[in-house]
Amino acid sequence: MKKMLCLMMSLMLCLGLVLPVTAAEAESAEMERLILIAKEKLSIDDSLVEFRNYHYNETENGKNYNLYWTSKDEAVYRDISVTIGSDGIITNFYDYENKAEEKPSFAKHTKEEALSVAKDFIEKIDAAKLANIDEGAVSRSYDGAYAVSFNRVHNDIPVANNQLHLTIDGESLKVTGYSAGWQKMTFKEANFITAEEARKAFTDNMGYELFYQVTSKEYENTAHLIYRNRYDENVMIDAETGQPITFDKLYEYATNDKLMMESAADSAGGSSVTLSAIEKELVDKILSMLSKEKADSIARKITEFGIDRSFSIENYSVSRRQTGEYVISLAYRKESKEKDGETAYKHVTLLAETGQVVGYSSSRYVPYDKNQSVKPDLSDETLQKKAKNFLEKYYSEELAQMTEKEFFNHRKGSFEYQRLVDDIRVYNHGASLRFDVKTGELTSFNLQWAETEFPSADVAKTREEANEQAMKLGEFRLRYMPVANEDKTVTACPVYSLQECVILSAETLEALDYALRPKVEKEIPVYTDIAGHYAEEKINKLLSNEIYLAPNDKGALRPAEAISQLDFLLLLDKVIWKRGYETDAEVMYRNLVRQGVLLQEEVAPEAKVSRIDGITWLLRALGYGEFVKIPGIFRCPFRDVPAEQEGVAAVAGGLGLVSGDNGQFYPENELRRADAMIIIYNYMAR
């Protein structure tokens, strides 16, 4: 018996020594295999980079390894990172090399070439995915690189939230980035309802509703009549049953009005500095504003806020909303005297002149107590009664003009009411309240309400017409929606849904952007009036690089017409800043004045541009603004340029932006639209 026990102990000791070594060997072999796969598939060159480190994490689908290489040459900053699963599938790749900043240049390769390179790359690293992606989309980014994306499909049905993204260097066509947002999932095959049945279900059960929505600009409010989705939630039509469903589990309410707080600055004394119109208005308004003490008194009197004397004011500020009203913001804090005790914060916003409270929020830090009891949730009916009691007590006039907001899935403890004007809901006006479902404490409140004129609803198209347009523009179709199961697996459920919940003008049914401006779709024009023009070749080269002036409704460039300041600056934006200011020229002008590209007194969007002014703005944008002012250092090649403008003309000539005509620059001549495009071509081609 003793011999048997000794033998067993010996075996256990041996196994104890052998097993860790075996596990380490297995890990070593795994790392070797995955590194070799990554190097082979991604052509990682040992002569240029060296392996630095790795780490891994474990998921329900196995281990994912993150591998890192860096440049051997200390003068070159280069990082390569690879995410690869234990199955050898690469899900992320990033190859970054810091290059000298380059000016915009013409594309050396076509989008079709970039798309072909992307497909070749996918075939090399994960060929199985090629059969399950769409045709792909290509765009050229601000730095000249190509961004290529593919949507996943299953049986020709798109799968939501599953894409492949690649970044391709614009000069070398080298893939520098790859990301596969590709989930393992089980596809739910079903007997689908027809597209026509789905469209009817959308119209009957969800669809679009007529709303008012108010926008604010320069402290002026404008009410718009629009059609938008009846529910804010992502509601879809179940492709099996035809019933509306949603997979949204959580919904966080965010107010539409975010206050911009600015800290107070010390006053400056006795110089020639004067107040701006806005500053003067603020100073005058202060005379009718509540004092800090009065605002504090109002906030503390609202018993539902619970701001007792243990709370002290931590911050006080006055700001102006986009809707025009001045508001006072008070931030309170209460800290327990006990070590590691509770700390509570409260924030109250009031209209500065009337004292009406329009915002409240509270938060607290409570030390974890493992012995604390878990209270049951209060019923939704109890919390809703609290919400109505609060509004009736402090906002009875507004409550009489509001109705409860429609939700497909109501969030417990949260209640929203929308303003009604002529029985039409005002989308972004009304009140929202949130309560702690355990204690019934009010944790946040917001009131959004601005006075303005509301247009008549008589001009609105019918709801049926709006639904048809929404399904057309929003691409209502069959798709798979990945849904996580409790066991952490994913099931792809078939649904009919909108790709985009577009906002429509109620009068014209045209698509609107987030600011309710007509949505501008990017479309490269084909000019109808440049054939045979001396700038035709250069204009077409610019067009192939998505640089253009907007044509008129007949597709004409009008090459001989003088260019307006607005059009010239939008052309510069396409080349230098690429911010896309087509829909918000006012923001562009503010930025250009702030950056010194344009002087405030030069702002004149509709004015015609002279040749010297156009060149001056381009050179300022390129950073030559102060350089061209240096006297006595330029030899100007043009005879007709005044002395104060010689620097501008000389630098423009030296950079090859203009060539002149027999030594003439013609600085005050109007800049033609075609010539403006030639100047941009010369800048990019130099």
PLY file of the C-alpha trace (Angstrom):
ply
format ascii 1.0
element vertex 686
property float x
property float y
property float z
element edge 685
property int vertex1
property int vertex2
end_header
0.00 0.00 0.00
2.83 2.40 0.89
4.52 1.60 -2.41
1.31 2.44 -4.25
0.95 5.77 -2.43
4.56 6.66 -3.17
4.07 5.82 -6.82
0.95 8.00 -7.02
2.72 10.92 -5.33
5.63 10.58 -7.71
3.28 10.69 -10.68
1.51 13.76 -9.30
4.82 15.57 -8.81
5.89 14.68 -12.33
2.61 15.87 -13.79
2.85 19.08 -11.79
6.22 19.75 -13.35
5.29 18.70 -16.88
1.89 20.39 -17.33
3.06 24.04 -17.05
5.85 23.37 -19.52
3.34 21.79 -21.90
1.04 24.82 -21.64
3.94 27.19 -22.26
5.04 25.17 -25.23
1.52 25.28 -26.62
1.39 29.07 -26.18
4.78 29.39 -27.84
3.71 27.28 -30.80
0.49 29.27 -31.09
2.38 32.57 -31.16
4.82 31.26 -33.76
1.98 30.08 -35.99
0.03 33.36 -35.77
3.06 35.61 -36.27
4.02 33.64 -39.38
0.45 33.86 -40.73
0.39 37.62 -40.16
3.81 38.19 -41.75
2.98 36.09 -44.78
-0.47 37.51 -45.46
0.52 41.12 -44.77
4.04 40.99 -46.29
5.69 42.34 -43.14
9.36 42.94 -44.00
11.92 41.97 -41.32
14.48 44.32 -42.84
12.28 47.35 -42.10
10.45 46.55 -38.87
10.99 44.41 -35.81
8.54 42.68 -33.49
7.95 44.53 -30.23
5.25 42.86 -28.15
1.86 41.21 -28.05
-1.11 40.72 -25.80
-4.35 38.81 -26.06
-7.86 38.70 -24.71
-10.33 35.89 -24.51
-13.90 36.12 -25.75
-16.69 33.63 -26.18
-15.31 33.06 -29.68
-11.78 32.26 -28.50
-8.54 34.20 -28.15
-7.72 37.37 -30.06
-4.03 38.29 -30.29
-2.71 41.81 -30.84
0.74 41.83 -32.45
2.97 44.91 -32.79
5.98 45.81 -34.94
7.91 49.10 -35.07
10.49 50.60 -37.41
14.13 49.52 -37.14
15.21 52.93 -38.39
14.96 55.40 -35.51
14.62 58.24 -37.99
11.40 56.72 -39.32
8.26 56.56 -37.20
6.34 53.47 -38.25
3.94 51.24 -36.35
2.27 48.04 -37.52
-0.46 46.44 -35.45
-2.35 43.26 -36.25
-5.33 41.66 -34.52
-5.59 37.97 -35.33
-7.77 35.23 -33.88
-6.60 31.80 -32.81
-8.28 30.61 -36.02
-5.75 32.62 -38.03
-8.34 35.17 -39.24
-7.05 38.77 -39.29
-9.70 41.21 -38.08
-7.67 44.44 -37.82
-4.52 45.74 -39.45
-2.93 49.17 -39.19
0.32 50.31 -40.81
1.18 53.88 -39.94
4.24 55.72 -41.19
4.73 59.38 -40.40
5.33 61.28 -43.60
6.13 64.89 -44.27
3.01 66.96 -44.73
2.10 67.07 -48.38
0.06 69.60 -50.29
-3.07 68.48 -52.12
-2.27 66.79 -55.42
-4.08 65.05 -58.21
-4.98 61.42 -57.71
-2.39 59.12 -59.30
-4.80 56.21 -59.34
-8.49 55.75 -59.99
-11.17 54.67 -57.55
-11.56 51.51 -59.62
-7.90 50.66 -59.05
-8.30 51.22 -55.29
-11.38 48.97 -55.26
-9.46 46.23 -57.09
-6.56 46.46 -54.62
-9.02 46.20 -51.71
-10.58 43.04 -53.09
-7.16 41.49 -53.76
-6.18 42.23 -50.16
-9.33 40.59 -48.77
-8.80 37.57 -50.99
-5.27 37.21 -49.65
-6.07 37.43 -45.94
-9.64 36.06 -45.75
-10.94 34.89 -49.13
-14.13 33.40 -47.66
-15.52 36.90 -47.05
-15.37 37.90 -50.72
-18.49 35.90 -51.54
-20.45 37.68 -48.80
-19.90 41.38 -49.48
-21.53 43.93 -51.77
-19.85 45.77 -54.64
-18.17 48.22 -52.27
-17.92 52.01 -52.04
-14.81 54.16 -52.52
-14.10 57.72 -51.43
-10.96 59.84 -51.43
-10.14 61.29 -48.02
-8.63 64.66 -47.16
-5.05 63.31 -47.17
-5.35 61.72 -50.61
-5.85 58.19 -49.31
-8.73 56.02 -50.47
-11.34 54.72 -48.05
-13.00 51.53 -49.25
-15.92 49.88 -47.48
-17.92 46.73 -48.12
-21.22 45.79 -46.52
-21.82 42.19 -45.55
-24.62 40.35 -47.34
-26.29 36.97 -46.82
-28.32 35.53 -49.68
-28.11 39.00 -51.28
-29.69 40.54 -48.16
-27.55 43.19 -46.38
-26.49 42.51 -42.79
-26.62 45.62 -40.59
-23.57 46.72 -38.62
-21.22 44.29 -40.37
-18.69 45.87 -42.72
-15.14 45.65 -43.99
-13.21 48.93 -44.06
-9.86 49.48 -45.80
-7.57 52.48 -46.13
-5.34 52.58 -49.21
-2.45 54.97 -49.81
-3.29 57.26 -52.71
0.20 57.19 -54.24
1.41 53.62 -53.75
-1.97 51.81 -53.55
-0.62 50.09 -50.45
-3.22 48.94 -47.93
-2.48 50.78 -44.68
-5.59 49.88 -42.72
-8.12 47.08 -42.50
-10.98 46.47 -40.10
-13.48 43.63 -40.18
-16.60 44.35 -38.13
-17.83 40.84 -38.80
-19.77 38.95 -36.17
-20.20 35.22 -35.87
-23.93 34.66 -36.09
-26.69 32.26 -36.91
-28.98 33.44 -39.69
-32.65 33.05 -39.04
-34.11 31.75 -42.28
-37.81 32.52 -42.53
-40.77 32.81 -44.84
-40.55 36.55 -45.45
-43.54 38.77 -46.01
-43.44 40.56 -49.34
-41.98 44.03 -49.79
-45.46 45.37 -50.50
-46.80 43.87 -47.26
-43.85 45.38 -45.38
-44.49 48.82 -46.86
-48.13 48.64 -45.78
-47.09 47.55 -42.27
-44.67 50.49 -42.11
-47.37 52.95 -43.15
-50.05 51.50 -40.84
-47.99 50.88 -37.70
-45.05 53.30 -37.81
-44.55 55.67 -40.67
-44.01 59.41 -40.76
-45.87 62.08 -38.83
-46.31 65.80 -39.30
-44.28 67.87 -36.79
-43.20 71.40 -36.16
-39.52 71.80 -35.34
-37.83 75.01 -34.28
-34.30 75.95 -35.29
-32.32 78.85 -33.85
-29.67 80.91 -35.61
-28.13 84.17 -34.52
-30.61 84.14 -31.61
-33.57 84.08 -33.99
-36.07 81.21 -33.92
-37.73 79.71 -36.99
-40.50 77.09 -36.92
-40.47 74.53 -39.73
-43.23 72.17 -40.81
-41.67 68.77 -41.41
-42.36 65.07 -41.67
-40.16 62.76 -39.62
-40.33 59.26 -38.20
-43.14 58.82 -35.69
-40.78 57.18 -33.17
-37.27 58.21 -32.21
-36.46 54.59 -31.48
-35.07 52.31 -34.18
-38.35 50.53 -34.92
-38.49 47.95 -37.71
-40.95 45.55 -39.31
-40.44 41.89 -38.44
-40.01 40.16 -41.81
-41.81 37.05 -40.52
-44.85 38.52 -38.77
-45.15 42.00 -40.26
-45.34 43.46 -36.74
-43.24 46.44 -35.59
-40.32 45.55 -33.31
-37.26 47.22 -31.86
-33.95 45.84 -30.65
-32.99 48.93 -28.70
-32.47 47.90 -25.09
-31.23 51.19 -23.77
-32.12 54.72 -24.65
-30.38 57.75 -23.20
-32.22 61.02 -23.39
-30.15 63.98 -24.47
-31.43 67.55 -24.44
-31.39 69.43 -27.71
-30.09 72.52 -26.03
-26.51 72.41 -24.77
-25.46 75.50 -22.95
-22.10 76.96 -23.84
-20.50 78.13 -20.62
-17.78 80.73 -20.65
-15.70 81.71 -17.66
-15.74 85.33 -16.59
-12.69 87.41 -17.52
-11.10 90.24 -15.53
-12.18 93.69 -16.63
-9.68 95.80 -18.54
-9.42 99.44 -17.73
-9.37 102.74 -19.49
-8.38 102.30 -23.13
-10.10 102.89 -26.45
-11.60 99.39 -26.36
-15.39 99.47 -26.73
-18.19 96.97 -26.25
-19.49 95.00 -29.20
-23.23 95.04 -29.88
-23.66 91.64 -28.23
-21.60 92.70 -25.20
-23.58 95.93 -24.90
-26.83 93.94 -25.03
-25.59 91.68 -22.24
-24.61 94.65 -20.08
-28.05 96.18 -20.59
-29.76 92.88 -19.86
-27.92 92.52 -16.57
-30.01 95.38 -15.22
-33.15 93.24 -15.55
-31.58 89.92 -14.61
-32.08 88.13 -11.34
-29.32 88.46 -8.81
-27.33 85.41 -7.88
-29.03 85.41 -4.47
-32.53 85.59 -5.98
-31.79 82.78 -8.44
-30.44 80.66 -5.59
-33.57 81.35 -3.54
-35.85 80.22 -6.39
-33.89 77.00 -6.90
-33.96 76.11 -3.20
-37.72 76.69 -2.94
-38.49 73.87 -5.36
-38.78 71.11 -2.79
-38.52 68.35 -5.39
-34.91 69.40 -6.04
-33.91 68.84 -2.42
-31.35 71.68 -2.30
-31.15 72.27 1.43
-28.64 74.38 3.35
-26.10 71.59 3.30
-25.54 72.36 -0.40
-23.22 75.20 -1.31
-22.96 77.00 -4.65
-19.85 75.76 -6.43
-20.30 77.69 -9.67
-22.45 80.52 -11.03
-22.56 81.59 -14.68
-24.66 83.53 -17.17
-24.87 82.54 -20.84
-27.10 82.97 -23.83
-28.96 80.16 -25.53
-29.16 79.88 -29.29
-32.86 80.60 -28.89
-31.96 84.07 -27.61
-32.75 83.89 -23.87
-30.13 84.56 -21.24
-29.92 81.87 -18.58
-28.38 81.60 -15.15
-26.69 78.34 -14.24
-26.09 77.31 -10.64
-23.97 74.32 -9.68
-24.33 72.95 -6.12
-22.26 70.47 -4.17
-22.70 68.68 -0.86
-19.94 66.58 0.60
-20.38 64.32 3.60
-18.14 65.08 6.54
-17.57 61.39 7.00
-14.52 59.91 5.30
-15.43 58.30 1.95
-18.98 59.48 2.48
-21.62 60.54 0.00
-20.98 63.46 -2.34
-23.97 65.00 -4.12
-24.12 67.42 -7.06
-27.04 69.44 -8.40
-27.30 71.79 -11.34
-30.13 74.27 -11.94
-30.74 76.51 -14.98
-33.14 79.47 -14.85
-34.24 82.11 -17.34
-32.26 85.14 -16.22
-35.10 87.64 -16.47
-38.18 85.71 -15.34
-36.62 83.18 -12.98
-38.45 80.26 -14.59
-36.50 77.05 -14.01
-35.80 75.35 -17.35
-33.25 72.74 -16.32
-32.26 70.55 -13.39
-30.03 67.53 -12.90
-28.57 65.71 -9.93
-25.94 63.08 -9.39
-24.22 61.60 -6.41
-21.39 59.38 -5.33
-22.45 56.83 -2.72
-19.88 54.43 -1.21
-20.73 50.82 -1.91
-22.30 49.02 1.02
-22.53 45.28 0.53
-25.13 45.09 3.30
-27.50 47.64 1.76
-30.92 46.30 0.86
-32.14 46.36 -2.73
-35.41 48.24 -2.96
-38.07 47.16 -5.46
-38.84 49.47 -8.38
-41.72 51.87 -7.96
-44.55 51.30 -10.42
-44.61 53.31 -13.62
-48.03 54.67 -12.67
-46.61 56.08 -9.41
-43.71 57.76 -11.21
-45.93 59.14 -13.95
-48.19 60.68 -11.32
-45.14 62.34 -9.78
-44.22 63.76 -13.19
-47.67 65.24 -13.77
-47.89 66.61 -10.24
-44.56 68.39 -10.72
-45.65 69.95 -14.01
-49.06 70.97 -12.68
-47.44 72.56 -9.63
-44.82 74.65 -11.46
-45.74 74.62 -15.18
-49.53 74.39 -15.40
-49.72 76.84 -18.32
-47.22 74.88 -20.40
-48.74 71.53 -19.42
-52.08 72.65 -20.85
-50.33 73.00 -24.22
-48.48 69.67 -24.12
-49.17 66.01 -24.76
-47.18 62.91 -23.89
-44.53 61.98 -26.40
-45.10 58.72 -28.24
-42.62 55.93 -27.57
-42.64 52.45 -29.02
-40.93 51.19 -25.85
-41.46 53.52 -22.89
-38.44 53.84 -20.60
-39.38 53.31 -16.99
-38.84 56.38 -14.85
-38.53 58.73 -17.86
-41.36 60.90 -19.15
-41.48 63.35 -22.04
-44.16 65.81 -23.08
-44.26 67.64 -26.42
-45.72 71.04 -27.10
-48.82 71.17 -29.30
-49.52 73.95 -31.79
-52.81 73.52 -33.66
-52.77 69.85 -32.64
-49.36 69.33 -34.26
-46.50 68.22 -32.04
-43.44 70.47 -31.82
-40.64 67.93 -32.06
-38.05 69.74 -29.95
-40.30 71.74 -27.61
-41.69 70.44 -24.35
-40.59 68.94 -21.07
-38.66 65.85 -20.00
-38.37 64.36 -16.52
-36.50 61.41 -15.10
-36.96 59.77 -11.70
-34.96 57.29 -9.66
-37.06 54.14 -9.99
-36.07 52.99 -6.48
-36.59 56.16 -4.48
-38.90 58.22 -6.70
-36.47 61.17 -6.52
-36.52 63.58 -9.46
-33.06 63.31 -11.05
-33.45 65.53 -14.10
-35.84 68.00 -15.68
-35.64 70.06 -18.86
-38.02 72.53 -20.46
-37.49 73.66 -24.05
-39.86 76.41 -25.15
-39.25 79.34 -27.46
-41.76 81.81 -28.83
-41.92 82.16 -32.60
-44.42 82.22 -35.47
-45.61 78.80 -36.67
-46.46 78.35 -40.36
-49.83 77.05 -41.49
-50.14 73.30 -41.95
-52.31 73.82 -45.02
-49.24 73.59 -47.28
-48.25 70.12 -46.04
-48.31 67.11 -48.33
-50.32 64.11 -47.14
-48.95 61.54 -44.72
-49.29 58.86 -47.44
-47.07 60.90 -49.77
-44.55 61.45 -46.96
-44.39 57.72 -46.22
-43.77 56.90 -49.88
-40.99 59.48 -50.10
-39.42 58.34 -46.80
-39.33 54.71 -47.96
-37.79 55.79 -51.26
-35.12 58.16 -49.93
-34.48 56.15 -46.75
-34.04 52.87 -48.67
-36.70 50.78 -46.96
-35.82 47.15 -47.65
-35.21 43.69 -46.26
-32.04 43.32 -44.18
-30.65 41.21 -41.36
-30.29 42.76 -37.91
-27.76 41.08 -35.54
-29.26 40.49 -32.08
-27.26 39.30 -29.07
-28.73 36.35 -27.18
-28.46 35.71 -23.44
-25.88 32.98 -24.08
-23.71 35.59 -25.90
-24.36 34.09 -29.32
-25.71 36.30 -32.10
-28.76 35.67 -34.25
-29.35 37.56 -37.49
-33.06 38.41 -37.57
-34.73 39.39 -40.86
-36.43 42.80 -40.77
-37.68 45.46 -43.12
-36.30 48.85 -42.12
-35.15 52.24 -43.29
-31.44 52.58 -43.91
-31.84 56.24 -42.90
-34.71 57.98 -41.14
-34.72 61.02 -43.40
-36.31 64.33 -42.41
-38.65 65.72 -45.06
-39.95 69.20 -45.78
-43.71 68.94 -45.29
-44.33 71.30 -48.20
-41.97 69.85 -50.84
-40.99 66.43 -49.36
-37.34 67.17 -50.17
-34.77 65.71 -47.77
-33.45 68.04 -45.05
-30.24 67.89 -43.04
-29.97 68.02 -39.23
-30.40 71.82 -39.27
-33.49 71.46 -41.51
-31.70 72.89 -44.54
-32.15 71.24 -47.95
-29.83 68.26 -48.07
-27.07 68.66 -50.63
-26.17 65.39 -52.29
-22.61 65.27 -53.53
-22.74 64.72 -57.27
-19.86 65.38 -59.65
-21.24 67.58 -62.45
-20.85 67.04 -66.18
-20.55 70.54 -67.60
-22.49 71.21 -70.77
-20.56 74.29 -71.93
-16.81 73.62 -71.75
-16.27 71.59 -74.95
-13.49 73.28 -76.91
-12.79 75.81 -74.14
-9.11 76.61 -73.50
-9.50 75.31 -69.92
-11.45 72.14 -70.82
-8.63 69.67 -70.11
-7.72 71.22 -66.77
-11.35 71.53 -65.67
-11.96 67.85 -66.47
-8.84 66.91 -64.49
-10.23 68.78 -61.51
-13.62 67.10 -61.96
-11.98 63.66 -61.86
-10.58 64.67 -58.46
-13.99 65.88 -57.21
-13.01 69.56 -57.37
-15.59 71.69 -59.11
-17.84 74.74 -59.12
-21.55 74.12 -58.84
-23.27 74.26 -62.26
-26.57 75.98 -62.92
-29.79 74.03 -63.39
-28.83 73.37 -67.03
-25.49 71.85 -66.07
-23.50 74.86 -67.31
-20.26 76.08 -65.69
-20.50 79.57 -67.31
-16.71 79.68 -67.72
-16.56 83.29 -68.92
-18.62 84.71 -66.04
-16.93 86.46 -63.14
-16.77 84.28 -60.06
-18.44 85.40 -56.84
-16.53 85.55 -53.58
-18.67 82.78 -52.09
-18.06 80.41 -55.01
-14.32 81.13 -55.01
-13.99 80.43 -51.28
-16.05 77.24 -51.59
-13.64 76.17 -54.35
-10.68 76.82 -52.04
-12.42 74.79 -49.35
-12.65 71.75 -51.63
-8.89 71.87 -52.15
-7.34 73.18 -48.94
-9.70 72.64 -46.00
-12.17 70.01 -47.28
-14.71 70.92 -44.62
-17.75 70.82 -46.89
-19.21 74.27 -46.29
-21.78 74.06 -49.14
-24.64 73.98 -46.65
-23.30 76.50 -44.12
-21.48 79.40 -45.73
-21.86 81.56 -42.62
-19.77 79.13 -40.58
-17.15 79.15 -43.34
-16.95 82.95 -43.29
-16.61 83.05 -39.51
-13.76 80.55 -39.65
-11.97 82.33 -42.51
-12.11 85.67 -40.68
-10.87 84.04 -37.48
-7.99 82.36 -39.36
-6.99 85.59 -41.10
-7.71 84.32 -44.61
-10.35 87.00 -44.99
-10.64 90.38 -43.31
-14.01 91.27 -41.82
-14.33 94.26 -44.14
-13.70 91.99 -47.13
-16.73 89.77 -46.47
-19.07 90.14 -49.45
-20.41 86.74 -50.60
-22.15 88.02 -53.75
-19.40 90.42 -54.85
-17.31 89.63 -57.92
-13.69 88.70 -57.24
-10.77 90.55 -58.80
-7.72 88.58 -59.92
-5.49 90.11 -57.25
-8.02 89.50 -54.45
-8.49 85.84 -55.41
-4.73 85.25 -55.41
-4.38 87.15 -52.13
-6.91 84.90 -50.36
-5.30 81.76 -51.78
-1.85 82.83 -50.57
-3.21 83.68 -47.11
-4.79 80.24 -46.96
-1.40 78.72 -47.83
0.34 80.66 -45.05
1.99 83.39 -47.15
-0.19 86.21 -45.81
2.50 88.02 -43.82
5.39 86.99 -46.06
4.02 88.81 -49.12
3.88 92.06 -47.10
7.65 92.25 -46.56
8.82 95.31 -48.54
11.82 95.42 -50.86
12.51 91.70 -51.27
10.35 90.85 -54.31
11.13 91.23 -58.00
7.68 91.38 -59.55
7.52 90.01 -63.13
4.38 92.03 -63.92
4.40 95.69 -65.04
0.85 96.62 -64.01
0.86 95.69 -60.32
0.85 98.49 -57.69
3.77 98.49 -55.25
1.66 97.39 -52.28
0.57 94.26 -54.20
3.93 93.31 -55.73
4.58 90.67 -53.07
1.30 88.91 -53.85
1.87 88.95 -57.61
5.54 87.94 -57.32
4.84 84.93 -55.09
1.90 83.90 -57.27
4.13 84.04 -60.33
6.97 82.23 -58.56
4.66 79.41 -57.46
3.32 79.08 -60.99
-0.25 79.95 -59.98
-0.50 82.60 -62.72
1.56 83.38 -65.81
0.17 86.73 -66.88
-0.12 88.03 -70.42
2.92 89.71 -71.98
4.03 90.91 -68.57
0.57 92.04 -67.59
-1.25 90.70 -64.51
-4.46 92.70 -64.88
-4.91 92.76 -61.08
-8.26 94.58 -61.02
-9.90 92.54 -63.77
-12.71 90.26 -62.67
-11.61 86.65 -62.17
-13.51 84.39 -64.55
-14.88 81.08 -63.29
-12.75 79.07 -65.70
-9.61 81.02 -64.74
-10.32 80.42 -61.05
-10.29 76.69 -61.76
-7.04 77.06 -63.75
-5.40 78.74 -60.74
-6.48 75.81 -58.54
-5.20 73.37 -61.18
-1.83 75.16 -61.27
-1.59 74.99 -57.47
-2.23 71.24 -57.41
-0.05 70.45 -60.41
3.05 72.35 -59.31
0 1
1 2
2 3
3 4
4 5
5 6
6 7
7 8
8 9
9 10
10 11
11 12
12 13
13 14
14 15
15 16
16 17
17 18
18 19
19 20
20 21
21 22
22 23
23 24
24 25
25 26
26 27
27 28
28 29
29 30
30 31
31 32
32 33
33 34
34 35
35 36
36 37
37 38
38 39
39 40
40 41
41 42
42 43
43 44
44 45
45 46
46 47
47 48
48 49
49 50
50 51
51 52
52 53
53 54
54 55
55 56
56 57
57 58
58 59
59 60
60 61
61 62
62 63
63 64
64 65
65 66
66 67
67 68
68 69
69 70
70 71
71 72
72 73
73 74
74 75
75 76
76 77
77 78
78 79
79 80
80 81
81 82
82 83
83 84
84 85
85 86
86 87
87 88
88 89
89 90
90 91
91 92
92 93
93 94
94 95
95 96
96 97
97 98
98 99
99 100
100 101
101 102
102 103
103 104
104 105
105 106
106 107
107 108
108 109
109 110
110 111
111 112
112 113
113 114
114 115
115 116
116 117
117 118
118 119
119 120
120 121
121 122
122 123
123 124
124 125
125 126
126 127
127 128
128 129
129 130
130 131
131 132
132 133
133 134
134 135
135 136
136 137
137 138
138 139
139 140
140 141
141 142
142 143
143 144
144 145
145 146
146 147
147 148
148 149
149 150
150 151
151 152
152 153
153 154
154 155
155 156
156 157
157 158
158 159
159 160
160 161
161 162
162 163
163 164
164 165
165 166
166 167
167 168
168 169
169 170
170 171
171 172
172 173
173 174
174 175
175 176
176 177
177 178
178 179
179 180
180 181
181 182
182 183
183 184
184 185
185 186
186 187
187 188
188 189
189 190
190 191
191 192
192 193
193 194
194 195
195 196
196 197
197 198
198 199
199 200
200 201
201 202
202 203
203 204
204 205
205 206
206 207
207 208
208 209
209 210
210 211
211 212
212 213
213 214
214 215
215 216
216 217
217 218
218 219
219 220
220 221
221 222
222 223
223 224
224 225
225 226
226 227
227 228
228 229
229 230
230 231
231 232
232 233
233 234
234 235
235 236
236 237
237 238
238 239
239 240
240 241
241 242
242 243
243 244
244 245
245 246
246 247
247 248
248 249
249 250
250 251
251 252
252 253
253 254
254 255
255 256
256 257
257 258
258 259
259 260
260 261
261 262
262 263
263 264
264 265
265 266
266 267
267 268
268 269
269 270
270 271
271 272
272 273
273 274
274 275
275 276
276 277
277 278
278 279
279 280
280 281
281 282
282 283
283 284
284 285
285 286
286 287
287 288
288 289
289 290
290 291
291 292
292 293
293 294
294 295
295 296
296 297
297 298
298 299
299 300
300 301
301 302
302 303
303 304
304 305
305 306
306 307
307 308
308 309
309 310
310 311
311 312
312 313
313 314
314 315
315 316
316 317
317 318
318 319
319 320
320 321
321 322
322 323
323 324
324 325
325 326
326 327
327 328
328 329
329 330
330 331
331 332
332 333
333 334
334 335
335 336
336 337
337 338
338 339
339 340
340 341
341 342
342 343
343 344
344 345
345 346
346 347
347 348
348 349
349 350
350 351
351 352
352 353
353 354
354 355
355 356
356 357
357 358
358 359
359 360
360 361
361 362
362 363
363 364
364 365
365 366
366 367
367 368
368 369
369 370
370 371
371 372
372 373
373 374
374 375
375 376
376 377
377 378
378 379
379 380
380 381
381 382
382 383
383 384
384 385
385 386
386 387
387 388
388 389
389 390
390 391
391 392
392 393
393 394
394 395
395 396
396 397
397 398
398 399
399 400
400 401
401 402
402 403
403 404
404 405
405 406
406 407
407 408
408 409
409 410
410 411
411 412
412 413
413 414
414 415
415 416
416 417
417 418
418 419
419 420
420 421
421 422
422 423
423 424
424 425
425 426
426 427
427 428
428 429
429 430
430 431
431 432
432 433
433 434
434 435
435 436
436 437
437 438
438 439
439 440
440 441
441 442
442 443
443 444
444 445
445 446
446 447
447 448
448 449
449 450
450 451
451 452
452 453
453 454
454 455
455 456
456 457
457 458
458 459
459 460
460 461
461 462
462 463
463 464
464 465
465 466
466 467
467 468
468 469
469 470
470 471
471 472
472 473
473 474
474 475
475 476
476 477
477 478
478 479
479 480
480 481
481 482
482 483
483 484
484 485
485 486
486 487
487 488
488 489
489 490
490 491
491 492
492 493
493 494
494 495
495 496
496 497
497 498
498 499
499 500
500 501
501 502
502 503
503 504
504 505
505 506
506 507
507 508
508 509
509 510
510 511
511 512
512 513
513 514
514 515
515 516
516 517
517 518
518 519
519 520
520 521
521 522
522 523
523 524
524 525
525 526
526 527
527 528
528 529
529 530
530 531
531 532
532 533
533 534
534 535
535 536
536 537
537 538
538 539
539 540
540 541
541 542
542 543
543 544
544 545
545 546
546 547
547 548
548 549
549 550
550 551
551 552
552 553
553 554
554 555
555 556
556 557
557 558
558 559
559 560
560 561
561 562
562 563
563 564
564 565
565 566
566 567
567 568
568 569
569 570
570 571
571 572
572 573
573 574
574 575
575 576
576 577
577 578
578 579
579 580
580 581
581 582
582 583
583 584
584 585
585 586
586 587
587 588
588 589
589 590
590 591
591 592
592 593
593 594
594 595
595 596
596 597
597 598
598 599
599 600
600 601
601 602
602 603
603 604
604 605
605 606
606 607
607 608
608 609
609 610
610 611
611 612
612 613
613 614
614 615
615 616
616 617
617 618
618 619
619 620
620 621
621 622
622 623
623 624
624 625
625 626
626 627
627 628
628 629
629 630
630 631
631 632
632 633
633 634
634 635
635 636
636 637
637 638
638 639
639 640
640 641
641 642
642 643
643 644
644 645
645 646
646 647
647 648
648 649
649 650
650 651
651 652
652 653
653 654
654 655
655 656
656 657
657 658
658 659
659 660
660 661
661 662
662 663
663 664
664 665
665 666
666 667
667 668
668 669
669 670
670 671
671 672
672 673
673 674
674 675
675 676
676 677
677 678
678 679
679 680
680 681
681 682
682 683
683 684
684 685
